[in-house]
Amino acid sequence: MTNQELLKIAMRQSAIDANCCAEDFCQNENKIVISSCSPDARRYLTLPFYCNLISYGNNIVASVDREIADTVKEYINKYPVEHCFETPNMHILNDELQKRGMRICFMAEYFLPDMNALTEMHCNYEIKILTPTDFENLYTEEWSNALCEKRKHLDVLAVGAYDGERLIGLAGCSADCEIMWQIGVDVLPEYRRNGVASALTSRLALEAFKRNKVPFYCAAWSNIKSVRNAIRSGFRPAWIEMTAKSFDFVSEMNRA
């Protein structure tokens, strides 16, 4: 696959998630669409969205509930694209959301492989490919980025780094939609900063391609360690999203 083909696949999936057309992400004008449910959406999403902003860099596609459509349209057309995803402008949208019992909750950057940079990277430790039966007992806190206990059925593939018999790093793929698999990675603290995470991430990405899947990587843009790992592993920024959730949802996350 070429980088352009990967980007088109990601846009098609975002279009399913947002209830729009893939071409909408390539326009210069912003787009408002009414969110709806789809069986082909990323499986961890809770649809329909109340307010979800997506940008591949050109514009913003806002997938929203009908009651806030006009408010969001005014917001995204008032400020530059990049400013809509950050303070201080973001407070304007959040104030309107709070009037309706909602708050901005998730802010994330998504990465796709750069086919000119993705390569199998050296690791000082043995790397093994793991199937679900191999990692069924690894749903613990130390591997909670690589594997998701709440959605075990989506975890389809992993690669582990071993120091002798000890597992010291793990990257896992979740089958979040038909063609795209998301990568998460964990490394034990005493083994970090030795290239283990990037070796695991790049290897797992290559394994996903062998299975005709497109790997992608997600990180909060404030998570510098994770973003650096994405870049080192051969991934590049592709799109961003900002999602609103209810007061209760946000409060529960804060308690957790």
Secondary structure, DSSP 4 states (H G I P E B T S, - for coil): --HHHHHHHHHHHHHHHHTS-GGGGG-SS-EEEE----TTS-TT--SS-SEEEEESSS--EEEE-GGGHHHHHHHHHHS-GGGGGSTTHHHHHHHHHHTTTEEEEEEEEEEEE-TTT--PPP-SSEEEEE-TTTSTT--SGGGTTT--GGGGGGEEEEEEEEETTEEEEEEEEE--SSSEEEEEEEE-GGG-SSSHHHHHHHHHHHHHHHTT-EEEEEE-TT-HHHHHHHHHTTEEEEEEEEEEEEHHHHHHHHH-
